[in-house]
Amino acid sequence: MKDKNEKIDYKTLNEVLRSGNILLKIFLTVSILSIIVLIIYLLDATSVLVTIGHVLGILSPLFIGLFLAWLLEPAINYFVKNKVNRKLATVVVYLILIFLIILILALIVPEFISQLNELIKKIPDFLASINNFIDDLFQNFSSGDFDLTGMKDNLIKSINDYVNNLTSNNLTGVVDKVGSSIKTLMDIFLGLLIAFYLSLDFRKVNKYLNIIVPKKYHEELNEIKHSLNEMLRSYVNGTLLSCLFVMILSLIGFLIAGISSPLLFAIFCAITNIIPYFGPYIGGIPVVIVGFAINPVTGIICLITVVLVQFLEGNILHPLIVGKAVSLHPITMMLSLLVFQYFFGILGMILAAPIVATLKILYNFLENKYHFMNKITN
């Protein structure tokens, strides 16, 4: 007979079961990521990814067109709901888009080129300031026991070689890149045309999807499309708003610092901000280095600006807008960034969040429908 004092601690038992379930989910997540990495590695080793990349490059105008048509659909629907003919609404929306593109290019591109030229002209002065700064730094830390002259010379040589090569490539590679720039512009132009014709009756895209998928799965298909549409639209809108926020605040801070080419560095910070976690540091390092090359006060103001802007964006704006859309754990996001960067470079890092979030939505849908985890744990 059991002692009356011996009682089952259900609270502890539930915590153990809950912890075991969490560990099992983590194990399954790591296993799935490992399988995905293995598949991508095998595709890369067999040059299948290269072939896929060429095919996607050829079809890039189609993807640009689909993306633009999907992005502008709410604006067109707004006019349609206000009793405007869809064809007329499509023409109006695309004319507004073209006008905004021309306006932005007219306002930013000349200033951007001017500041870039100004920055290139000042590179020798920046290099001299950086060399003096490093020289003073090593002199302060040097002692009789340690000779840091070799390390200092190697560091200065590495910085000078990198900057000179970068400048040389920028100046001599302009002609070589004209052809690829023209192709990119042609792809964008064709994508804009495709988007326009798709927008004239965007509902046909949904009809084609419904034709491909058997009728008995239409309800599930519509549910998945709705979830993906909400997530992707929130992610794109949030990312654009976040980048605008970073650009404006960074520009104000860099103007206060008195740094050369503030707009150039602010735009660079905004563009790199598209990359989660790593992007803010990629965008902030150059301006801080240039700031310290001018004088310590300018460098400190630039550093404070970068840290403050990224703190506000990363802890307030990003969680509220972008983070809520993808709802991915930071560890999952960082692993995804590392994997996608390894195989696909910077573009992979930009696309990692929406792709992994899409996979998560598909997994959650299948889990809610078929309850894989319950079957495994039971």
N, C-alpha and C positions, 0 to 999 in steps of 0.2 A: 504493500500500500504506500502510495506517495505521500510524502510529508506535505501537510497543509501549507507550509511556508514556501514550498517549491511551486512557483507559478511561472507560467510562460510569459516572458517579457515581449508582448506583441509589438511594442513601440520599437524595441531594438531589432526585432525580427523584420519589421517593415523597412527599417532603415537599411538593413543588410541586403534585403531583396531589391530595394530601390537602387542602392549602390551597385549591386551586381548587374542590374538592368542598364544603368548608365555606362558601366564598363563594357558591357556587351555592345551597346550602341557605338561607343568609341572604337571598339575593335572592328566592328563592321564598317564604320566610316573609313578607318585607316585602310582596311582591306580593299574597299571599293576604290579609294584613291590610288592604292598601289596597283590595282588591276588597270586603272585608267592610265597611270604612268607607264606601265609595262606595254600596254597596247600602243600608246603614242611613241614609245621608244622603238618598238618593233616596226611601226610604220615609218619612223624617221630613218632607221637603219636600212630598210629596204627601199628607200627613196620614194615611198608612196606619198609622204607628206610633201615632197618637192613637186610631184605631179599634181597633187591636190591644190598646192599653192598656185601653180601655173593656171589651172582651170579656174580657180577662184579669181585670179587676176584678170583673166579674160572676161569673166562674168561680173566683174566689179560694177560696171554701170547698172546692171540689173539690180544688184543689192543696194546700190545707192538710191536707185529709183524707188524700190520697195520701202526703204527706210524713210525717205522724204515723204512719200505718199502716206505712210502710216503716221509720221510725225505731224503732218499738216491736216490730217483728217478731222480732228476736233474743231479747228478753225473753219473748215469748209462746212461742217455740220452746224456750226453756230449760225452761219448765213442762211443755210437751208431751213433751219428751224424758224428763222425770221422771214419766211416766205420769199426767199431769193432762189431763183432757178439754180440747180446744181452746177450747170456748165458755167453760168455767169459767176457763181460763187468761187468756182475753181480758178477762173481767169483772174478774179480780183485778188484772191489769196496769193497766187503765184506772182502777180505783178507787185504786190506788197513785199513779198520775199525778195524778188530781184532788186527792188528799190532799196531795201534795207541792206542787202549785200553790197550794192554799189556805194551806198552812203558810208558803210563801215570801211570799205576799202579806200574810199576817197579821204576819209578822215584819219585812218590809222596807218595805211601802207606808206604814204610819203614820210610821215613822222617816224615810222619804224625804220625805214631805209636811212633816213637822215641820222637817227641816233645810232644805227649800226655802223655807219661810216665814221661817225664821231668816235665811237668806241674803238674801232680798228685803228684810227689815227693815234689814240691815246695808249694803245697796248704797250709800246716801248716805255712810256712813263710808268705805267702800272707795273711792268716787269722790274724796272729799276727800283720802284718803291717796295715791291715784294722782296727783292734781293736784299735791300737795306734792312728791311724788317727781320728777315731770317738771319742775316748777319748779326744784327744787334741781339736777337733772341739767343743765338748760340753763344755769343760772347758773354751774356749774362749767366748762362748755365755752365760755361766752361770752367774747368779747374785744372790744377796741375796734375791730378791723377788720371784725368780722362781727356783724350784728344779727340774732339768732335769735328775737326776740320774736314776730314774725309766725308763724314756723313752730311755736313753742311754743303759741301761742294756738289755732292751727288744729288741732294735735294734741289739745289738751285738749278743744276744742269737739267734735271728731269722736268722741272716746271718750265724752264725756258724752251726746251725741246718740244714739250707738249703744246705750248702756246704758239710757238713759231710754226709747227706743223699744222695746227688748227687754222691759223691765219692763212698759211700758204694754200691749204686745201680749200678754204672758203674763197680765196681770190682766184686761184687757177682752175677750180672745179666748176666755176659758173657756166662756162661754155659747155662742159661735158653734161651738166645737169639740165640744159635747156630742153633737150629732147625728151627726157623723162617728165619735165614740168609740163611740156605741151601735151604729152599723153595723159597726164593727170588731169589737166584742164579739159581735155576732150572727154575723158571718162565722166567728169563731173557734169559737163554739158549734156552728154548722152543720158546720164542718170537723171538730170533735171527734166529732160524730155520724156523719159519713161515714167517718171513720177507724175508729170502732168497728165499723161494719157491714162495712167492708173487711177488718178484722183477723179477723173471725169465720171467714173463709176467704180468706186473702190469696193462696193459690195460684191462685185463679181469675183474678187479674190477669195472672199469667204465661201462663195458658191462653189468655186473650183475645189477648195479644200473639202467641202461637204460631198462633192462628187467622188473624190478620191477615197474618202473614208466611208465604210459601210454605214447604212442608215441607222442600224441599231446602236452605233457608237456616237451618234451626233450629239446626244446630250452630254456625254463625257467630254467630247471634243470641244463643245461650247464652253464647258466649265474650265477646261485647261486654257483655252484661248482667252477667256475673261481674266483668269489669274495672271497669265503671262503678260497680257496687255496692261493690266494695272501696275504690275511690278516694273516692266520695262519703261512705261511712260513716267512713272514716279522717279525711276532711276535717272532717266535722261534729263527730265526737267530739273530734278534736284542737283544733278551734276553741273548743268549749265548755270544754274543760279549760284551754286557754290563757287564755280570758277569766276563768275562776275564779281562776287563778293571779295574773293581773294585778290583779283586784279585791282579793284578800286581801292581797297584798304592798303595794299602793298604800294600802289602808286603814291598815295598820300604820304606813307611813311618814307618812301625813297625820296620824294620831293623835299620833305623836312630834313632828311639826311644830307641833301645837296649832292647826291651821287650823279654821275654822268649817265645819260640814257635811262632815266627812271621808267619810262613807258616800256622800253625793251625788256627790262628785267621784270616788270610787273606782269607783262603778257606771258613771259616765260614761266613765272611762278604759277599763273593761272592755268596754263596748258599742262604743266607737269602735275598740277593738283588733280587731274583726271585719274592719275594712278593712285590707288588707295595706299595709305601708310608710307610707302617709299617716295612717292611723288613730291610731297612738300619739301623733303630734304634735298632731292635732286634739284628742285627749283631754287632753293634758298642758299645753297653753298656758293654758287658763283658770285652772287651779289654781295654776300658777306666778305668773300675774299677780296673783291674789288674795293669794297668799302674800307677794309683795313689797309689796303694798299694805298689809299688816299691819305687817311690819317686814322688814329685809333677812335676818335669820337664818331666819325662817319661810320666806321665799321661796327661800333657798339650800337648805334642807332639802327643800322640795317639789321643787325642780329636781333635786336629787340623787336623790330617790325616783323621779321619773319616768324619769330617764336610766338608773338602775340597774335598775329593773323592766323597762324596754324592752330593755336590753342582755341581761339574763338570758332574757327571753322571745324576743327576736329571734335570739339567737345559740345558744341551747341548746334551749329547748322547741319553738319554731316549726320549726326545721330537722328536729328529730327526729320530730315528729308531723305537723304540717300540711304543711311543705315536702316531706317524703317522700311524702305522699299525692298532691299535685298535680305535683310534680317539674317545675316550670316555671322557665325561666331568668329571673333578675331583670329583664332588659331587656324580655323578652316580657311579664312580669307588669306592669311599669310602663306599657308602651304600652297594654296591655289596660285597665288602670285608667283611664288618661286618656281612652280612647275611650268606655268604658262610662259614665264619669262625665259626659262631655259630653252624651251622648244620654239617659241614664237617671238621672243624679243619684247620690245616696248609695246607693240600692238597687242601682244598676248596679255600683258599686264593690264592694259586698258580694258580688254574684253573679258578678263578673268571673272570679275564680279558678276556681270549679267549672265554669263554662261553658267557659272556655278549656281547662281540663284535660280536659273531656269531648271537645272538638273534637280535642285532641291524641291522645286514646285512639282516636278514630275514624280519625284520619289514620294513626296507627301501625298499626292493624289493616289498613287498606286498603293501606298501603305494604308490610307483610309479606306480604300476599296477592297483590298485583299488581306490586310492585317498580317504582313510578313513577320513583323517583330513579335506579335503575340503568338504566332505559330511556333517561332523559334524558341521563345522563352518558356512556353508551356510544355 
